[in-house]
Amino acid sequence: MQKLNISLLVFFVQVLLQFPLEANAQIEEARSSPQSIKLIKTRAYERGLPPNLFAELSFKDDNGNGILEALESASLNIKLINRGKGKAQGLTISVEDNLFDSALLFESKSLDVIEAEHSADIFLPIKARIGIKTAEHKLKIMVMEYFGYDMDPAYLVLNTEEYHPPQLSFSGIEIIDAGEGTGAIVEDGLLQAGELVKAKIVVQNIGQSPATNTTYSVVSADNNIYLEKNTGNLGTISSGEVKEFWFTISPNKRVSTEGNLPLYLTVKENAGFGNLENIPLPVSLNQKPPNTEIVTVKPNVETLKKQIARFEFTSKKFTANVGNIINVKTVDESKTKRKNSVAVVFGIENYKELPPAPYAANDADLMKLYFEKRLGVEKVVLYKNEEVSGFVFDDVFNPDNGELQKAMVKGETELFIYYSGHGVPNKTGDETYLFPSDGKVSRLETQGYPLTKFYHNINKLGAKSVTMILDACFSGATRTTEKIKTENLVAMKGVHLKITKPWLLYNNFTVINSSTEDETSLGYDATETGLFTYYFAAALQGKADENNDNKITLGELKKYVTDNVMETSRKISGLQTPEFYGDENTVLVEW
């Protein structure tokens, strides 16, 4: 017994000797001082010259829309830079939420040291569980240093979005009793006993969230009905998306001919909220099934009108960027050269009698750069703000004596036109106008330039090809951004427009509109450009190159711009849908 006690004493003494006294002191200090950093040191900290910490902040969520939705992950990324003469020691980087939501998860990190003139990258994961509430969180970002050389706090303002479940819906079934793989007694589009037919089932997601890892099965409660290929996986079904699958049915002669056959459909999605469970199928012998019905699913605009994540800070030691913002203000020169080509670029942000069109002047500068460096246009003429005054549109586009016709060689010149600014409809909605910066609203029909005349005159110039790009809306509303709300133009918002689309008459025209006639074209505060123009430039940089052949076709441009503008616009202020008209096989740029 005595030997056992001595052994235990020796063991405890050894443990105490191995445990650093310095760590004991650190723990005791943390207990006695609520302001101290609660960090067990893994190395000795020595006071010396002070550090001088700077931070670059960025935020990225899974889908890149700047809103943290239920089941989504994100990352708060902090690059800490020590520009002082001493090292920064015993650092803790933590986040504190002004709200309490147990479904919002984030982590803190610790770091031993950043030497003078060195930096460290910190990644703080953020996760929204399925029970997240819709709210605006103000996450306080704190960087604490052992000797008190802390940074001032910064804040990540982050909107969270509650879970809007998918909802799978049976849309219809079709019987195919002719062709390969079928065995019909009578090919009449009906199912008879003794036949083997194909059945096509159509399902749709009518909920607001994607249905992921979607599986299906069709079962029969009658052993006299034989089914094949009746299980499978449909993958992800986006909100509003329709998918179909095929299987075979063969009822033998013992099957009852009264009422629907005992066939049941089950479709399940990963989260389990929008499932279809044992839905009876409307299939009867000798009867045609009901017609397929597809539902138009509109996004819940009110819940989607959320500001994207943003950083707030007062210290000049912080810089910040949010999401996947692409730097479109610089671009490499392509190998595309259009030797006989002209571009005319208009950007009207400031009007004397109308509200501003935010960032339109920036749009014009940006597009001039892309016409020259990316599209290889030989001559680019730029008009901005007060330069677009009086009867400048007629001065430029008049096919008889305008400035543009002097630069044209009929049948040879490639012509590009870009316009960013307000498009103004008249009160009856039967005409829309480009409008000069000094125009008087009361003289819309004399000082404005009607689109029908615009396209007619452009066609008369006789260009080899015309590419028209309009980042303007004609719905009677001003350009909206997250910071700037929409306003009516001369009390005409809501006018039903009678758009004729005259460009469809001309085979050599490519026309790209930033939105449909009844939508608002948006500005994008994050880049200080039009939303459409931002994605248009990103596409030309190479983001639209879907098949990685170092070429961008009109079709690739259309897909990239449309998908991204529609997705981002929903998060700013409703839906914006770009329109593209022209040969989608046309190659715009090569590099």
N, C-alpha and C positions, 0 to 999 in steps of 0.2 A: 504493500500500500504506500509506504514511504517512497519507494523507488518510483512509483507511478507519479506521485506529486512532484518529485524532483524533475522528472522527464517533462511534465507539463510546464513547469516553470521555465525550464531551458527553452522549450518550444516558443513560449510567449515572448521571451527576451529576444530570441532570434527574429521574430516577426517585427517587434518594435524597432530593432536595429535596422531592418530592411526598409522600414517606412520612413520617407524623408521628413526630417524635422521641419524643413521649409514648407512642405505641404501641410503639416499640422498648423503652422502659423497662418498659412493662407486660409484654411478652413475656419480657424478661430476669428480671423479678421472679417470674413464674410458673415459670420454669425453676429458679430458685434456691430457691424456697420451696414445698415440697409442700403446705402448708396454704393457700396463696393461691388465690384464684379464678382459674381459667384462662380469662380473658375479655379479648378485645381490645376496648378501649374505643372507642366511637364518639363520645365527648364527654369533656371534661375533668371530672374529679371533684374537688371541693373540700371539705375538711373543714369542718364547721360544727356546729351544734347536732345532737344525735343524733336519729335517727328512733325510733319505737316501733311495731313491726310487730305486727299481729294478723292472723289468718287464719280464713276460713270455708271449711270443706272439704265437698265433696260428691262423690259417686260415682254414675255412671249407666251401666248396661250396656244393650245393645240391647233385650233382652227384659224388662228391669226386674226380674229375679229375684235380683239381687245375687250371682250366680255367673257367672264368666267361662268360658263354654264354648268349645270349639274352633270356630274360624272366626267368633267373635263379637268385636265391637269395644265399647270402653267409653271413658269419659272421666273422668279425675280433675280436678275443677274446684276451683280455689283462688282465692278473692277475698282479695287482700292489701290491708290497710287500714293506712295510716300515721297513727297518732294522736299522733305526736311533734311536736316543734317544728321539727325539721330534716328535710331530705329524705333518703329512702333511695335509695342510688345503687349502680350496678353489681350488680344483683341476678341471681342464678342460682337457678332452681327446678329441682331434680333429684330423681330417684327411684332408690333402690338396693334391689335384691332380695336377700333373705337366702338364696335358692336360685338355682341357675343352671339356667334352662330357655331354650334358644335360641328356643323357639317362643313365648315371652312377650315381646312388644315394647312398649317405652314410650319416651317422649321427654323431654328436658329443655328448658327455655326460659330465655331471658335477657331482662332488662329494664333499661333505662338508669336510669330514675329514677321514684320516686313522691313527689310533693311532699307537704309536711305537710298533713294533713287531707284527703288524696286517697286513692283506691283504684285497684286494677287487677285485672282478671279474667284469670286464667291457665287455659288448657285444655291438659291433658296427655293426648294420646290413648294408649290402651292397646289392644293387639291380641293375640288368641290365634290362632296358626297351627294348622293341622290336627294337627300333631304334639305339641300341648300335653299335659303329663302331669297326672294328677289329683293335686293337692297343695294345701297351704295355704301361701300366700306371705305374708311380712310385708314389705311395701314401705315402706322408710324414706323419708319426705318431708323434704327439706332445703331451707331457704330461707337463702341466704347473701348477705351484703351486703358491698360492696367494703371498707368501713372496719371490718368485723368486727362490725357490729350484727346478728348472725345471729339467727334464731329457733331455739328448741329444736326437736329433731326431733319429728315426729309419724309415725304408722304407719297404713298401710292394710292390714288383714288381709283377704286376698282368696283365696277358694277358686277354683281352676281345675279344669275338668272335661274329661277326655280325650274324644276323638271317639268317639261311639257311632254307627256308620253306619246309614243307613236300609237296609232290605232289602225290595225289591219282590218280590211273590209273585203268581203267577197263581192266582186263586181259582175261576174257572169260566167256561164259555161257554154261552150259551143261543141256540137257533135259533128265529126268529120267521118263519113262512111265511104269515102272514095279515095283511091290512091294507094301507094305502097304501105304495107303494114296493116291494111284493113281487110275485112272479109264480110262484105255486106250481102244480104239476100236481095235487097232493093236499095239502090243508091238514091235515096230521097232526103238525106240530111236528118233522118230520124233514127232512133234506136229501136230495133226489133229483137225479140228473143231469138237466139241462135246466131246473132251477128257478133263480129268483133269490130269495134270502132275505136277511133281516137277521140279523146275529149280534151279540149283546151280550157283550162280554168284561168280566169283573170282575177288577180287580187291587187289591191291598192292600199297604200298607207295614207289615210286621211287625217293623221295626227300631225303634230308640229315638229316632232323629233324623228330622226332616222330610226328605222327598225333594223337592227344589226343581227347578223348570223341567223337569218330567217329560214326556218325549215318548214316543210309541208308534208302532209300525209293524207291520203284518202282511204277510208276503210269501208267495208261492206258488212252489214249485219246478216246477210243471206249468203250461205255457202254456195248457192247456185249462181252467184255473180262473181266472175273471175276478174281480178285487177292485176295489171302489170305496170311497172315504172311509176308506182303510185306514191313514192316517197322521194324526197330530195331536199336540196338547199338552194335558196334564192339569194343568199348573200345579204347585202345591205339594200334596203328599200328606202329611199329618201322621202321626205315629206311631199306628198302629192304624186309620187312616182307610181307607175303601174308596171306590174310584172306578170308574166304568164308561164304556165308549165303544162306539159302534155302527159297523159297517161292513157292506157287502153282499158276498155270495158268490154266484157263478153258475158251477157246473161244467157243461161241455157234455157231450154224449153220448159223447165219446171218453175220458172220465176213468175210470180203473180203479176198480172197486167193492170192491177188497180192502184191508182195513186202513184206517188213518187217512189222510186226505188230506195231502199234503205242504205243510201250512200252518205257518208259523213266526212266533212272536210275539217282538218285541224291545221292551223298555221300559227307558228310560235316565233316570237322574237326574243333576243337575248335577255332583255331586262324583265320580260314576263308581264308587262303591263298592258300591252295592246294585242293580246293573243285572240285568235279565233279557236273555239273549242267545240269540236263535234257539230259543226254547222250542217244541217240537212241540205243536200244538193237538190235543186229543182230539176231532176231527171226522171222522166216517165217514158214507158214504152210507147212508141208510135205518136209521140208528141214533141213539138219543137220547144226547147227551153226558152225562157224569157230573154229579151235582148240584154246585152251587156250595158251596164251603166257606169260611167266614169264621172267622178265628182271633181269639181274645181276646188282645190285647196288653197286658200289664201293665208299668208302669214299673219300671225297675231301682231298687227302693227304696233299697238299700244305697248305691248310688252317688249317689243324689239327696239323702241325708240330710246335707246340707252346710249349714254356717252361712252366712248371707248376709254380704256384705262389711260390715266395721265399721272404725271408726277408733279408734285408741288414742293417748292423749297425756296428759301430766301437766301441761303448761303451761295456765294459765287464759286464755292468749291465743288458744286454738283453740276454735272451735265446729264442729260437724259434723252432716251429714245424709247418709244413704245412699239411693240409688235414687230411685224416684218416689213417695216417701211423701207422701200427700195430707194436708193439715191438715184433719182432720175435726172438730176441737174448736171451730171457729167456723163458723157457717153463716148465710146470709142468710134472711130470712123470705120465705116463698112467698106467693102470693095465694090458696092453698087455705085455706079456713076451713070447719071442720065444726062447725056451731052446736050440735048436740046430740050430743056425743061425750065419751067418757071413756076414759082410758088408765090401766092399773095396771102399774107397773114394779117388778120385783124384781131385786136384784143381791146375791148372797150369795157373798162371797169367803172369809170366815173361818168355819170350823166348829169346834165344840168337839171332836167325835169323828172328824172326817174331815180329810184333807189340804186345803189351800186350793184354791180355784178361781181361779187367777191372773187379776187385772184385772176380775173380775166386777162389783165395785163401780163401777169406771170405766165399764164397759159401761152400767150403769143410769143414771149421770149423763148419759152421752152420749145415750142413747135418750130420756131425758126432754126434753133439749134439742131433739131432732129431732121428737118428737111435737108439741111446742109450736110450734116455728118452721117446720118443713118440712111436716108432715102436718096442721097447723092444728087439733090436738085441743084442745077447749075446757077440759077439766079433766084434769090429770095428777097421779096420786098415786104417790109414790116410797117404796119400802121397801128398806133396805140392811142387810146384815150382822145385827147383833143385833136390829134391828127385825123381822126375819123369824124369829120364835121362837115356841115353843109351838104353838098350833093356829091360827096366823095365816091359813093358807090357807083353812080353813073359816070363820074369822071374816070373811074378805073375800068368798069365793065362794059361801057357802051361799045357795041361791036363795030360802029362806024368811025368814031373819033376818040375813043377812050384810050387811056395809057396802055392798057394790057394788049390791045390789038397790035400796037407797034412792036411788041416783043414776040409776037406769034408768027410761026411759019405754018400755014394751013396744012393739015394732014401729017405734020412732023413733030410739032411741039407737044410734050407732055405737060399738062397743066394741073397744078395742085392749088386748092383754095382751103384755107382754114379760117373759121370765125368763132370767137368766144365773146359772148356778151348777151344782151337781151334780144329775144325774139318776141315781137309784139303782135298779137292778133287785133283785127278791127272788131268793132262791137257786134257785128253779125257773124263773125267767125268764118267768113268765106275767103279771107285773105290774111296772110301773115307777113310781117315785114322785118327786115334788118333795119336797125334804128341807129342814127348817128348820135354822137355824144351830146351835141347841142340841139338836138331836135326838140320841137315843141309837140307835146302830146295832142294838142288841138289841131295840129297839121300832120297827123300821122300819115294820111293817104297822099300827101304831097312831099313830105320830107323823108318818110320811110321808103324803103326799097322793097317792093313786093317780091315774094319768092317766085311767083310764076314768071315775072319779068326777068328776075335774076337768072333762073335756069334757061329761059329762052335766049337771053343774050349770051350766056356762056356757050350754049350750043352753036350760036351763029359765029363764034370766034373760030370755029373749025379746027379745034385741037385734035391731035392724034388720039389722046385719051384725057379724061377729066376725072380727078379724084377730089371729091368734095367732103370736107370734114367739118361738122357743125357741133360745137359744144355749147348749145343754147337750147332752151325750151321755149315752146310757143303756146304754153297753156295759160298764159296770162299771169304767171307768178314769177317772183324774183328767185334768184339762185339761193338755195338754203345751205347752211353749213351747221355743224354742231353748235357753233357759237352765235350764228346769225340766223334768225328766224325768217321765214318767208314773208313777203309782202305782196299785195296785189299790184299789178301794173294797170294804172288808169281804170281801176274798178272793173276789170274784165275777166278775172279769174273765174273759171267755171263755164265760160262760153264754150258751146259745143262747136269744135272746129270741123270744117269741111275740107280736109286735106285731099288734094288731087294727085300728089306725087308725080309731077311732070317729068322727072328724070327717068321714069320707066320707059319713056318714049325713045330714049337715046341709048343705043347699044354700047357706046364707048364711055358711059358714065359709071363711076363707082361712087356711091353716096353713103356716107357714114354719119348717122345722127346719134347724138349722145343719149337721147331718150325718145319715147313715143310722144305723140302730139298731146296727150292728156296727162303727162307726167312732168315733174320738176327735175331739171338737171341740177345736181348738187355740187357744192364746193367741198374740198377736203382740207380741213384745217391742219392736219398732220403734215401736209406737204405744201400748203398754201398754193394749191392749184385746183382746177376743176377735178372732180372725182374721175370723170371719164378720161380727161387728158392725162391724168396721172397713170392710169392703167394702160392707156394707149402708148405712152412713152415707155413704160416698163415692158410692154409687149415687144416694141421695136428693139429694145435693148437685147432681147433674146429670150425673155421669159415665155413667149408664146411658141417657141420652137418645140413643138410636141414630139416630133420624131428625131430630134437631135441631128438634123442634116445641115445645120448652119444656114438655113433659109427660113423665111417666114412668109407664108401664103396669106391671102386674105381670109381664107377659111380658118387658119390657125389663129390669126389676129382676132377674128370674130369670136371664136370660142373663149379665148383667154379673157378678152375685154368684157364680153357679156357676162361670163360666169362671175368674174371678180366684182364688176360694178353692181350687179344684182345682189350679190351676197353682202357687200359692204353698205350699199344704200339702205338695205333693210335696217341696219344698225344705226343709221343717221336720221332718216326721216322718210320712211315708206320705201316704195320700190321705184328704181330707175332701170329701164330696160333699153340698152343701146340697139340701134337698128343698122343692119349692113345690107347694102344692095350692090351686086356686082359678081364677077366671076371669082369664085372662091379658090380656084386653082392659080390665080395670078400671084406671082412671086413679087413681094414688095421689097425685100432686102436680103442680101447675102453677105456673109463675112467669113 
